[in-house]
Amino acid sequence: MTPIGFLNPEDLRRLTGRARANGQEEWLKAEGIPHKRQGSDMLVMWAHVQAWIEAIRSGICGVSYTLSVIVQVVAGVRRPFLP
């Protein structure tokens, strides 16, 4: 089953390797993964993480490619990456 919605705090810690919001935000920015910070909470959509993983596996990295994939997934033009 493919996760939908937002990463939970444990998933976010596993993804970033960081326990605190400042470190998580720094890592997410460096990797070009869209996110929203609300106080000490980080909101990261699974679709963004899947697009990021897809970009890495295809050998194409970068924010513009990642955002392009996300737009295509949301528009229904492209299926999300399924592990």
C-alpha positions, 0 to 999 in steps of 0.5 A, a space after each residue: 500500500 502506498 502511503 498518502 497524506 503526510 509523513 508522521 514524526 517517526 517517518 520524518 526522523 527516518 527520512 532526514 536522520 534528524 530529530 528536531 525541526 530545525 535539522 529536519 528543515 535544513 535537510 529538506 531544503 538541501 534535498 529540495 523536498 517541499 515542506 511546510 513548518 508550523 512551529 515545531 511541526 514539519 509537514 511533508 507530503 508522501 507524494 513529495 518524498 516519492 517524487 524525490 525518490 523517483 528522481 534519485 532512482 532515475 539519476 535526475 535530481 534537482 528541485 525543478 525536476 522534483 516539482 515537475 514530477 509532483 505536478 504531473 502526479 497531482 494532475 494525474 498525468 503520471 503515477 506516483 513512484 511505488 516502492 
